[in-house]
C-alpha cells in the first residue's frame, strides 16, 4: 500500500517555480528564432521570479503564515512556466530539416497566449504580496480579485480575510462571521483552512473585540457536524475551554453558545469539553452572585438536630468543591485565579441584563453537556451545581429558571440508570438532594407554566427509586397533575407515577397505596376515557396495570371498572408493544381475583 505523500514545506513549493523561471530565462536568451518575442517573455518571467523571491522572504521571516493561497498560486505559476519553457525550447533549434520544422511550427499567436498566462501569474503573485502586507493602504483588507480566482470570487474573499485573521486583524474575523447562512462560503472557509487562524485569534489576542469576532465566526461555522469536527481536530475544544475561563463576560456569552452548538451538532465533542473542565467553568459562571448562605435554613426545617445537620452540610460542601458554610457564600472562589480581582471588577461593572444572558447560556450549555453523559453529569454534580440550580429555580423567572430546571431534569435522567450518581447527587435526606427536591415540588405545586412543570415532573419520575415509602409528599402533587388541563402534563405525571409503582421499585406497593389514597384511580381513569382515542395512551395504561398488580384488591379499581378498561385496551396495546403482554396478563389476572366480570386473556 502506497504511503500518503507528505506535503512539501512552503519554501520547497516556492523553490520549484523560482528555479524553473531561471531555466526559462536561459532558454529564452538562447533562442534562435522569434528572438524579440523570447526577450519579452524573459522580461516577464524575471518579474515573476523577483516577486516569488519576495514571497519566499516573507514566508521565511514569518513564524506562521497562511499558506493556502501561496500553494495554489505557486502551483498555477509552475504550470504557466512549463508552457513557456516548452515554447522557448522549440525556438533554440535551427530549422535545418523539414521534419523538425513541421513538428515545431510556432506562430506569434503562441507567444501571445503564454504572455497572457504570465501576465495573470504576475498579477496573482503581486496580489499574494498585497494580502500579506500588514501596512496596506488605509489599513483596509485587500479584497481585489486576482486572476486565479476570477471564476470563484468567494475564494479570493476567503483567502484575503483568513490571511488577515492570521495576522491578528479582528475586522477580518468579523467579515468571516458575516458568512451567516451562506453554506457555500462556510464550506470554503473550512476547506481553505480558516479554522486554525480563528482559533489562534481567540487564543492569543487579549483584545475583547478580536476574541468576540473570532468566537462569532466559529459559532457561525459550527452549524454542521463536519465543520464541528474540523474545529475539534484543530484543538478547538481545548482552546475554547481555556478562553472561556478567562475571557471578558460579553465574549463568554458567545463562547458558551459556541459550546452549546458544538455539542448539539456533534455528540463526540460532548465529553471532550467535559475532560477540559468546561463544566466547572460553566457552573462557576452560573453561580456568580448566587448567595448560598441560607442553605443553613435547611437545618431548621428538618427533624434532625441543627448541629448534626450543619456538620453534614459542611462535609458535603467540601466534597463538592466548596469551602463549607463558614468559608464564603458564593462560587467566586472557583473562578480562574489569574486576574481574579480584575474579573470581579468587570463583573460588577456589567449590567444585570448581560449577567442574566450569560447565566441563561451557561444553563443551556450545562444541560446539553449533561444529556446522556454519565461522565459529564458526574463532573457537574461534583461542583456546587445542584445547590446553585436549586437557588436559581427558587429565585429567578423566565428563560434562566426554565434552563436550570432542564439541567436538573437531564442530570436526573442520567442518574436514573446509575445508582452511584443517584446516591451521591440526589439522596433525598442529603442537604443537596433535599434542596433540589424542595424546588421540584414547589414548581409542581405552585407554578402554572407547562414549560416549568413538565421538566420538574420528569426529574422526579427519574428519581422515583430514591424515595422511601414514607415520602408521600411526592405522590400527592403528581396525582394532582393527572387531572391537569394540559394533556402533555397529565401524560408526564402518569409516566412519572408509573416509575414509582413498576416492579423494579422496592417500595412499589406502598407508593401504589398512596396513589389510591390520594384519589389517583378516578383521575387516571378519567384521563384514559377523555384522552385522544386516536393515540395509544401507553404510560397511563402501564400505570393502571402496575396499580392492578400491586393493589388489585382496592375498591377504587373496581368502582372505576379498571378491569373492563384493561380488557378493552389490551389487544391494541400488545399489538404495538409485544413486550407488554405479560404485564397486561398479570394485571387482568390480578383484577379478576378480586372483581366480578369476564375472565379474559390475551390471545397470541
DORO-54847 format. One record per residue (C-alpha): residue in three letters; residue number from 1; x, y, z. Coordinates in steps of 0.05 Angstrom, whole numbers, plus 5000, padded with zeros to 4 digits. Layout:
  res    n     X     Y     Z
  ALA  NUM     X     Y     Z
...
//
This chain:
  res    n     X     Y     Z
  UNK    1  5000  5000  5000
  UNK    2  5029  5067  4979
  UNK    3  5047  5116  5033
  UNK    4  5010  5182  5035
  UNK    5  5051  5237  5003
  UNK    6  5078  5285  5055
  UNK    7  5061  5357  5039
  UNK    8  5122  5398  5019
  UNK    9  5142  5458  5060
  UNK   10  5122  5526  5033
  UNK   11  5196  5542  5018
  UNK   12  5202  5478  4977
  UNK   13  5138  5496  4939
  UNK   14  5166  5564  4922
  UNK   15  5235  5539  4902
  UNK   16  5207  5499  4843
  UNK   17  5178  5558  4802
  UNK   18  5237  5602  4821
  UNK   19  5287  5551  4792
  UNK   20  5240  5539  4733
  UNK   21  5239  5614  4719
  UNK   22  5315  5615  4715
  UNK   23  5313  5559  4663
  UNK   24  5260  5595  4622
  UNK   25  5302  5659  4622
  UNK   26  5364  5620  4600
  UNK   27  5326  5584  4543
  UNK   28  5293  5649  4520
  UNK   29  5360  5684  4514
  UNK   30  5388  5625  4474
  UNK   31  5330  5627  4424
  UNK   32  5349  5622  4351
  UNK   33  5281  5644  4326
  UNK   34  5229  5695  4350
  UNK   35  5284  5730  4389
  UNK   36  5243  5794  4404
  UNK   37  5185  5753  4430
  UNK   38  5230  5709  4473
  UNK   39  5264  5771  4502
  UNK   40  5195  5797  4522
  UNK   41  5179  5731  4555
  UNK   42  5245  5732  4592
  UNK   43  5229  5801  4619
  UNK   44  5160  5778  4644
  UNK   45  5189  5715  4676
  UNK   46  5243  5756  4710
  UNK   47  5189  5800  4742
  UNK   48  5151  5738  4766
  UNK   49  5216  5709  4794
  UNK   50  5230  5773  4831
  UNK   51  5160  5773  4862
  UNK   52  5166  5699  4880
  UNK   53  5231  5713  4917
  UNK   54  5196  5768  4956
  UNK   55  5142  5717  4976
  UNK   56  5197  5668  4996
  UNK   57  5230  5721  5040
  UNK   58  5162  5736  5071
  UNK   59  5150  5663  5089
  UNK   60  5219  5656  5119
  UNK   61  5211  5719  5161
  UNK   62  5143  5697  5189
  UNK   63  5139  5643  5242
  UNK   64  5069  5623  5219
  UNK   65  5039  5644  5153
  UNK   66  4974  5626  5119
  UNK   67  4999  5584  5062
  UNK   68  4936  5561  5024
  UNK   69  4935  5617  4972
  UNK   70  5011  5613  4965
  UNK   71  5008  5539  4947
  UNK   72  4952  5549  4898
  UNK   73  4984  5608  4863
  UNK   74  5052  5574  4862
  UNK   75  5023  5511  4830
  UNK   76  4988  5554  4777
  UNK   77  5051  5594  4762
  UNK   78  5091  5529  4755
  UNK   79  5042  5505  4701
  UNK   80  5048  5571  4663
  UNK   81  5125  5569  4666
  UNK   82  5125  5497  4640
  UNK   83  5087  5522  4578
  UNK   84  5135  5580  4568
  UNK   85  5194  5533  4576
  UNK   86  5167  5486  4523
  UNK   87  5157  5544  4475
  UNK   88  5227  5573  4486
  UNK   89  5259  5505  4478
  UNK   90  5229  5500  4408
  UNK   91  5260  5567  4390
  UNK   92  5331  5543  4407
  UNK   93  5337  5496  4347
  UNK   94  5356  5519  4278
  UNK   95  5305  5492  4228
  UNK   96  5356  5451  4188
  UNK   97  5310  5395  4169
  UNK   98  5239  5393  4143
  UNK   99  5211  5344  4194
  UNK  100  5236  5385  4254
  UNK  101  5208  5447  4222
  UNK  102  5139  5415  4213
  UNK  103  5138  5390  4284
  UNK  104  5158  5456  4315
  UNK  105  5116  5506  4278
  UNK  106  5109  5568  4322
  UNK  107  5067  5629  4310
  UNK  108  5064  5697  4343
  UNK  109  4996  5676  4370
  UNK  110  5032  5623  4413
  UNK  111  5073  5678  4444
  UNK  112  5011  5720  4458
  UNK  113  4978  5661  4494
  UNK  114  5036  5648  4541
  UNK  115  5047  5723  4550
  UNK  116  4976  5728  4575
  UNK  117  4988  5670  4623
  UNK  118  5050  5705  4650
  UNK  119  5011  5770  4659
  UNK  120  4960  5732  4700
  UNK  121  5014  5697  4741
  UNK  122  5048  5764  4755
  UNK  123  4981  5794  4778
  UNK  124  4969  5733  4822
  UNK  125  5036  5737  4857
  UNK  126  5030  5812  4867
  UNK  127  4962  5801  4898
  UNK  128  4993  5749  4944
  UNK  129  5043  5800  4969
  UNK  130  4988  5851  4980
  UNK  131  4945  5807  5025
  UNK  132  5005  5792  5069
  UNK  133  5023  5866  5076
  UNK  134  5004  5888  5147
  UNK  135  5013  5961  5126
  UNK  136  4963  5960  5069
  UNK  137  4933  6025  5046
  UNK  138  4887  6057  5097
  UNK  139  4894  5995  5139
  UNK  140  4840  5960  5098
  UNK  141  4840  5888  5077
  UNK  142  4855  5876  5003
  UNK  143  4791  5848  4973
  UNK  144  4812  5855  4900
  UNK  145  4802  5796  4853
  UNK  146  4864  5760  4827
  UNK  147  4861  5724  4760
  UNK  148  4868  5656  4795
  UNK  149  4800  5667  4830
  UNK  150  4764  5700  4772
  UNK  151  4717  5640  4766
  UNK  152  4706  5636  4841
  UNK  153  4707  5705  4873
  UNK  154  4689  5676  4942
  UNK  155  4756  5642  4943
  UNK  156  4794  5708  4939
  UNK  157  4750  5739  4992
  UNK  158  4762  5680  5039
  UNK  159  4837  5679  5026
  UNK  160  4844  5754  5039
  UNK  161  4805  5751  5104
  UNK  162  4838  5688  5131
  UNK  163  4907  5717  5117
  UNK  164  4887  5780  5155
  UNK  165  4860  5738  5213
  UNK  166  4926  5701  5215
  UNK  167  4959  5769  5225
  UNK  168  4912  5784  5283
  UNK  169  4863  5831  5249
  UNK  170  4796  5826  5283
  UNK  171  4757  5862  5228
  UNK  172  4773  5803  5181
  UNK  173  4743  5754  5232
  UNK  174  4681  5798  5234
  UNK  175  4678  5793  5158
  UNK  176  4683  5718  5161
  UNK  177  4627  5717  5212
  UNK  178  4584  5751  5160
  UNK  179  4583  5685  5122
  UNK  180  4519  5674  5162
  UNK  181  4473  5626  5127
  UNK  182  4515  5621  5064
  UNK  183  4534  5547  5068
  UNK  184  4579  5551  5006
  UNK  185  4622  5606  5038
  UNK  186  4627  5569  5104
  UNK  187  4648  5507  5067
  UNK  188  4703  5545  5031
  UNK  189  4728  5576  5096
  UNK  190  4737  5506  5126
  UNK  191  4767  5477  5062
  UNK  192  4817  5534  5058
  UNK  193  4840  5521  5129
  UNK  194  4807  5582  5160
  UNK  195  4792  5550  5228
  UNK  196  4864  5549  5257
  UNK  197  4874  5624  5247
  UNK  198  4807  5639  5280
  UNK  199  4826  5595  5339
  UNK  200  4894  5629  5342
  UNK  201  4860  5697  5345
  UNK  202  4815  5672  5401
  UNK  203  4873  5642  5439
  UNK  204  4928  5695  5433
  UNK  205  4891  5761  5427
  UNK  206  4878  5800  5491
  UNK  207  4832  5848  5454
  UNK  208  4760  5831  5471
  UNK  209  4735  5856  5403
  UNK  210  4782  5808  5368
  UNK  211  4762  5750  5413
  UNK  212  4688  5765  5403
  UNK  213  4698  5768  5327
  UNK  214  4734  5701  5327
  UNK  215  4680  5670  5372
  UNK  216  4626  5697  5326
  UNK  217  4659  5668  5264
  UNK  218  4669  5600  5297
  UNK  219  4597  5600  5322
  UNK  220  4571  5611  5251
  UNK  221  4615  5556  5224
  UNK  222  4594  5506  5278
  UNK  223  4525  5493  5250
  UNK  224  4545  5429  5214
  UNK  225  4575  5364  5242
  UNK  226  4633  5362  5194
  UNK  227  4653  5433  5209
  UNK  228  4648  5419  5284
  UNK  229  4694  5360  5274
  UNK  230  4742  5406  5237
  UNK  231  4742  5455  5297
  UNK  232  4754  5398  5345
  UNK  233  4810  5369  5303
  UNK  234  4845  5436  5304
  UNK  235  4847  5431  5381
  UNK  236  4787  5477  5384
  UNK  237  4756  5444  5446
  UNK  238  4819  5458  5487
  UNK  239  4827  5529  5461
  UNK  240  4753  5547  5471
  UNK  241  4754  5517  5542
  UNK  242  4815  5558  5560
  UNK  243  4788  5622  5530
  UNK  244  4721  5613  5565
  UNK  245  4754  5613  5634
  UNK  246  4790  5680  5624
  UNK  247  4751  5719  5571
  UNK  248  4710  5782  5586
  UNK  249  4637  5769  5602
  UNK  250  4610  5791  5534
  UNK  251  4658  5744  5499
  UNK  252  4640  5688  5548
  UNK  253  4567  5693  5525
  UNK  254  4587  5678  5453
  UNK  255  4636  5623  5474
  UNK  256  4583  5589  5517
  UNK  257  4536  5590  5458
  UNK  258  4591  5561  5415
  UNK  259  4600  5503  5465
  UNK  260  4525  5490  5463
  UNK  261  4522  5490  5388
  UNK  262  4583  5445  5380
  UNK  263  4554  5394  5429
  UNK  264  4487  5397  5394
  UNK  265  4517  5386  5325
  UNK  266  4568  5332  5344
  UNK  267  4557  5288  5405
  UNK  268  4630  5265  5402
  UNK  269  4654  5333  5429
  UNK  270  4608  5328  5489
  UNK  271  4656  5291  5535
  UNK  272  4716  5326  5504
  UNK  273  4691  5390  5534
  UNK  274  4680  5353  5600
  UNK  275  4752  5330  5601
  UNK  276  4773  5402  5593
  UNK  277  4733  5421  5656
  UNK  278  4685  5466  5618
  UNK  279  4630  5442  5664
  UNK  280  4665  5472  5725
  UNK  281  4674  5539  5689
  UNK  282  4601  5539  5669
  UNK  283  4578  5524  5740
  UNK  284  4622  5580  5766
  UNK  285  4593  5630  5717
  UNK  286  4522  5606  5731
  UNK  287  4533  5614  5805
  UNK  288  4562  5684  5805
  UNK  289  4526  5728  5855
  UNK  290  4485  5668  5879
  UNK  291  4481  5670  5955
  UNK  292  4485  5601  5986
  UNK  293  4489  5624  6058
  UNK  294  4416  5610  6071
  UNK  295  4429  5536  6060
  UNK  296  4431  5537  6136
  UNK  297  4356  5543  6134
  UNK  298  4354  5470  6114
  UNK  299  4375  5454  6185
  UNK  300  4317  5490  6217
  UNK  301  4266  5455  6171
  UNK  302  4286  5384  6189
  UNK  303  4276  5339  6249
  UNK  304  4350  5327  6256
  UNK  305  4390  5367  6306
  UNK  306  4418  5432  6278
  UNK  307  4489  5415  6300
  UNK  308  4488  5347  6266
  UNK  309  4459  5375  6201
  UNK  310  4508  5434  6198
  UNK  311  4566  5385  6203
  UNK  312  4534  5344  6148
  UNK  313  4525  5405  6103
  UNK  314  4597  5428  6114
  UNK  315  4623  5359  6096
  UNK  316  4581  5357  6034
  UNK  317  4601  5427  6012
  UNK  318  4674  5406  6019
  UNK  319  4661  5343  5978
  UNK  320  4631  5384  5920
  UNK  321  4687  5434  5919
  UNK  322  4660  5486  5966
  UNK  323  4691  5516  6028
  UNK  324  4635  5499  6077
  UNK  325  4586  5548  6106
  UNK  326  4638  5587  6142
  UNK  327  4683  5600  6082
  UNK  328  4641  5642  6036
  UNK  329  4573  5645  6006
  UNK  330  4583  5644  5931
  UNK  331  4621  5608  5876
  UNK  332  4670  5664  5861
  UNK  333  4727  5624  5892
  UNK  334  4723  5571  5838
  UNK  335  4735  5620  5781
  UNK  336  4802  5624  5749
  UNK  337  4851  5655  5799
  UNK  338  4892  5694  5749
  UNK  339  4866  5764  5747
  UNK  340  4811  5748  5797
  UNK  341  4805  5819  5823
  UNK  342  4801  5846  5752
  UNK  343  4747  5795  5735
  UNK  344  4707  5814  5797
  UNK  345  4711  5888  5778
  UNK  346  4690  5873  5708
  UNK  347  4632  5831  5733
  UNK  348  4608  5886  5780
  UNK  349  4610  5936  5723
  UNK  350  4568  5894  5676
  UNK  351  4493  5905  5671
  UNK  352  4444  5855  5701
  UNK  353  4418  5841  5630
  UNK  354  4487  5817  5608
  UNK  355  4495  5774  5671
  UNK  356  4427  5742  5661
  UNK  357  4442  5728  5588
  UNK  358  4508  5695  5607
  UNK  359  4475  5653  5662
  UNK  360  4419  5630  5616
  UNK  361  4470  5610  5563
  UNK  362  4511  5572  5616
  UNK  363  4449  5534  5638
  UNK  364  4434  5515  5566
  UNK  365  4505  5490  5555
  UNK  366  4503  5450  5620
  UNK  367  4440  5412  5602
  UNK  368  4467  5396  5533
  UNK  369  4533  5372  5563
  UNK  370  4496  5330  5616
  UNK  371  4446  5299  5568
  UNK  372  4460  5224  5564
  UNK  373  4531  5232  5591
  UNK  374  4549  5199  5657
  UNK  375  4619  5228  5654
  UNK  376  4596  5300  5648
  UNK  377  4539  5291  5697
  UNK  378  4588  5267  5750
  UNK  379  4632  5326  5734
  UNK  380  4574  5374  5743
  UNK  381  4548  5344  5808
  UNK  382  4617  5344  5838
  UNK  383  4613  5420  5839
  UNK  384  4561  5464  5875
  UNK  385  4517  5459  5813
  UNK  386  4456  5428  5845
  UNK  387  4455  5478  5902
  UNK  388  4462  5535  5853
  UNK  389  4408  5506  5807
  UNK  390  4361  5498  5866
  UNK  391  4372  5570  5887
  UNK  392  4362  5598  5817
  UNK  393  4299  5556  5807
  UNK  394  4273  5586  5871
  UNK  395  4291  5659  5859
  UNK  396  4292  5671  5783
  UNK  397  4238  5672  5730
  UNK  398  4236  5664  5655
  UNK  399  4288  5631  5610
  UNK  400  4341  5624  5664
  UNK  401  4293  5587  5710
  UNK  402  4270  5541  5654
  UNK  403  4341  5525  5632
  UNK  404  4362  5509  5703
  UNK  405  4303  5461  5711
  UNK  406  4324  5428  5646
  UNK  407  4394  5418  5674
  UNK  408  4365  5383  5736
  UNK  409  4320  5341  5691
  UNK  410  4379  5318  5647
  UNK  411  4421  5302  5708
  UNK  412  4364  5262  5739
  UNK  413  4354  5225  5673
  UNK  414  4426  5202  5674
  UNK  415  4423  5185  5749
  UNK  416  4361  5142  5736
  UNK  417  4405  5088  5705
  UNK  418  4466  5098  5750
  UNK  419  4458  5081  5824
  UNK  420  4524  5114  5845
  UNK  421  4506  5181  5814
  UNK  422  4435  5177  5841
  UNK  423  4462  5163  5911
  UNK  424  4516  5216  5911
  UNK  425  4477  5273  5878
  UNK  426  4403  5262  5894
  UNK  427  4398  5227  5960
  UNK  428  4333  5256  5989
  UNK  429  4359  5264  6060
  UNK  430  4423  5299  6040
  UNK  431  4424  5376  6041
  UNK  432  4436  5380  5966
  UNK  433  4384  5327  5948
  UNK  434  4333  5360  5994
  UNK  435  4345  5429  5966
  UNK  436  4334  5404  5895
  UNK  437  4273  5362  5914
  UNK  438  4241  5420  5951
  UNK  439  4245  5464  5889
  UNK  440  4219  5409  5842
  UNK  441  4159  5400  5887
  UNK  442  4149  5475  5894
  UNK  443  4147  5482  5818
  UNK  444  4096  5426  5812
  UNK  445  4053  5454  5867
  UNK  446  4057  5528  5853
  UNK  447  4077  5542  5781
  UNK  448  4026  5544  5725
  UNK  449  4074  5545  5665
  UNK  450  4076  5479  5628
  UNK  451  4148  5492  5608
  UNK  452  4166  5491  5682
  UNK  453  4120  5436  5707
  UNK  454  4140  5384  5654
  UNK  455  4215  5383  5668
  UNK  456  4203  5383  5743
  UNK  457  4155  5323  5735
  UNK  458  4204  5286  5690
  UNK  459  4261  5297  5740
  UNK  460  4220  5269  5799
  UNK  461  4199  5210  5757
  UNK  462  4272  5194  5741
  UNK  463  4288  5194  5816
  UNK  464  4228  5151  5836
  UNK  465  4271  5094  5863
  UNK  466  4309  5140  5911
  UNK  467  4248  5158  5953
  UNK  468  4229  5118  6015
  UNK  469  4159  5091  6025
  UNK  470  4142  5144  6077
  UNK  471  4158  5201  6028
  UNK  472  4084  5211  6008
  UNK  473  4090  5286  5997
  UNK  474  4117  5270  5927
  UNK  475  4060  5225  5906
  UNK  476  4004  5273  5922
  UNK  477  4025  5330  5875
  UNK  478  4039  5280  5819
  UNK  479  3969  5250  5828
  UNK  480  3940  5320  5824
  UNK  481  3975  5331  5757
  UNK  482  3936  5272  5728
  UNK  483  3877  5320  5726
  UNK  484  3917  5376  5694
  UNK  485  3881  5412  5637
  UNK  486  3943  5404  5593
  UNK  487  3945  5332  5566
  UNK  488  4021  5332  5559
  UNK  489  4028  5349  5633
  UNK  490  3978  5295  5653
  UNK  491  4015  5244  5610
  UNK  492  4082  5262  5641
  UNK  493  4051  5254  5710
  UNK  494  4026  5185  5691
  UNK  495  4095  5167  5665
  UNK  496  4128  5192  5729
  UNK  497  4079  5155  5774
  UNK  498  4090  5093  5733
  UNK  499  4163  5093  5755
  UNK  500  4141  5093  5828
  UNK  501  4099  5030  5820
  UNK  502  4135  4987  5770
  UNK  503  4168  4922  5791
  UNK  504  4239  4950  5796
  UNK  505  4217  4998  5852
  UNK  506  4226  4965  5920
  UNK  507  4171  5009  5951
  UNK  508  4122  4999  5894
  UNK  509  4065  4972  5938
  UNK  510  4070  5030  5987
  UNK  511  4072  5080  5931
  UNK  512  4012  5046  5897
  UNK  513  3972  5051  5961
  UNK  514  3990  5125  5966
  UNK  515  3965  5137  5895
  UNK  516  3899  5103  5912
  UNK  517  3892  5141  5977
  UNK  518  3904  5208  5942
  UNK  519  3846  5192  5895
  UNK  520  3891  5175  5837
  UNK  521  3849  5120  5806
  UNK  522  3789  5163  5787
  UNK  523  3837  5216  5757
  UNK  524  3874  5163  5718
  UNK  525  3811  5130  5692
  UNK  526  3783  5198  5672
  UNK  527  3847  5212  5635
  UNK  528  3841  5146  5598
  UNK  529  3768  5158  5580
  UNK  530  3775  5230  5557
  UNK  531  3843  5225  5524
  UNK  532  3858  5224  5449
  UNK  533  3829  5158  5425
  UNK  534  3870  5160  5361
  UNK  535  3934  5151  5401
  UNK  536  3953  5095  5449
  UNK  537  3957  5123  5520
  UNK  538  4015  5077  5537
  UNK  539  4040  5109  5601
  UNK  540  3970  5114  5631
  UNK  541  3956  5041  5615
  UNK  542  4023  5018  5643
  UNK  543  4008  5056  5707
  UNK  544  3940  5024  5713
  UNK  545  3969  4955  5701
  UNK  546  4020  4963  5756
  UNK  547  3968  4990  5804
  UNK  548  3925  4929  5789
  UNK  549  3984  4883  5803
  UNK  550  4006  4918  5867
  UNK  551  3939  4936  5898
  UNK  552  3887  4899  5857
  UNK  553  3843  4888  5917
  UNK  554  3828  4962  5926
  UNK  555  3755  4981  5917
  UNK  556  3772  5043  5876
  UNK  557  3796  4999  5818
  UNK  558  3731  4960  5818
  UNK  559  3689  5023  5824
  UNK  560  3724  5054  5764
  UNK  561  3717  4990  5724
  UNK  562  3792  4983  5714
  UNK  563  3784  4911  5691
  UNK  564  3740  4927  5632
  UNK  565  3785  4984  5611
  UNK  566  3847  4939  5611
  UNK  567  3810  4884  5575
  UNK  568  3788  4933  5522
  UNK  569  3857  4963  5512
  UNK  570  3900  4902  5519
  UNK  571  3897  4874  5448
  UNK  572  3912  4940  5415
  UNK  573  3968  4956  5464
  UNK  574  4002  4888  5459
  UNK  575  3999  4891  5383
  UNK  576  4040  4954  5384
  UNK  577  4083  4934  5444
  UNK  578  4091  4858  5448
  UNK  579  4137  4865  5508
  UNK  580  4077  4888  5549
  UNK  581  4039  4823  5540
  UNK  582  4059  4794  5607
  UNK  583  4045  4859  5644
  UNK  584  3974  4863  5617
  UNK  585  3962  4789  5631
  UNK  586  3985  4796  5704
  UNK  587  3943  4859  5714
  UNK  588  3880  4828  5686
  UNK  589  3891  4763  5725
  UNK  590  3901  4802  5789
  UNK  591  3837  4842  5780
  UNK  592  3796  4781  5764
  UNK  593  3815  4751  5831
  UNK  594  3780  4808  5867
  UNK  595  3728  4834  5819
  UNK  596  3668  4804  5784
  UNK  597  3667  4806  5708
  UNK  598  3691  4770  5648
  UNK  599  3755  4729  5654
  UNK  600  3794  4749  5594
  UNK  601  3863  4731  5569
  UNK  602  3905  4759  5513
  UNK  603  3908  4714  5453
  UNK  604  3975  4703  5420
//
